[in-house]
């Protein structure tokens, strides 16, 4: 559910990698720039998530907007953040969660 939002955040520093992901997911990116390929990858991720019935937003899981600061604080503690291609601070993570509503 969060993956397309996180990849949108990461696209500015990992467009080439995301373009490769798009190609692997079957997106037609021939002749596209890396940035266009990254956007195609994000669209393919959204499509796959829909196809496998991943909820479209946090609201569907019962989250509330007032939960965002706590969710972001907990996300900052997650070891996965260490391998993310772009570092995020509290405010940026809160924005990712807002986008996922």
Buried (B, 14 or more C-beta within 10 A) or exposed (E): EBBBBBBBBBBEEBBEBBBBBBBEBEBEBEEBEBBBBBBBBBBBBBBBBEEEEBEEEBEEEEBEEEEBEEBBEEBEEEEEEEEBBEEBEEEEBBBBBEBBB
